[in-house]
Amino acid sequence: MRFLRHLGRLLRDVFGFAWQNKAWWIVPVVVLLLLLGLLVFAGQSVAPFIYTLF
């Protein structure tokens, strides 16, 4: 649970930086990195089940 609190604070700081400095190119980069991390996390939980099929 502590991890989510730190992640939320990090995201709030990054978006606050983008808002203050008008650096809107940062927002798609952060979203893309979050989606990539979610994909890696989801892939790790599915991999053991795929290996048992072969």
N, C-alpha and C positions, 0 to 999 in steps of 0.2 A: 504494500500500500504506500510505503514511503517513496518507492520508485515513481509511482504515478504523480505524487505531489511534486517531486523534483522535476519530472518531465513537464508537468503543467507550468511550473515556474519558469523553466527554460524556454518553453514555447511562448509564454507571455512576454519574456524579455526580448526574444527575437522579433516578435511581432511589434512590440513597442519600439524597438530600434528601427524597424522598417517604417513604422508610422512617423516617427520623429525625423528621420533622415530622408524620407521619401524614396527609400530604396525598395521599390515594389518588386524588383526582380528576385528578392530573397524569398518571397512568399511561395512561388511555385517550386523553388529548390527545396524548401523545408517540407512542403507537402509531398514531393517526390521521394525524399529521403524517408519520410514516415511510411509511405506506402511500400517502399522497398524493404524497410525493416519489418513491416507487418507480413510481407510475403515470405521473408526468410524465417520468421517465427512460425508461420503457418506451415511452411515446408518441413521444418524440423519435426513437427508433431505428426506429420503424415508419413514421413520417410520409413519408419519401422514397419508400418503396415504394408507398404509397397514391396519391401524386400522379402516379406514372408510369402508373397504371391509367386515369386520366382525362385 
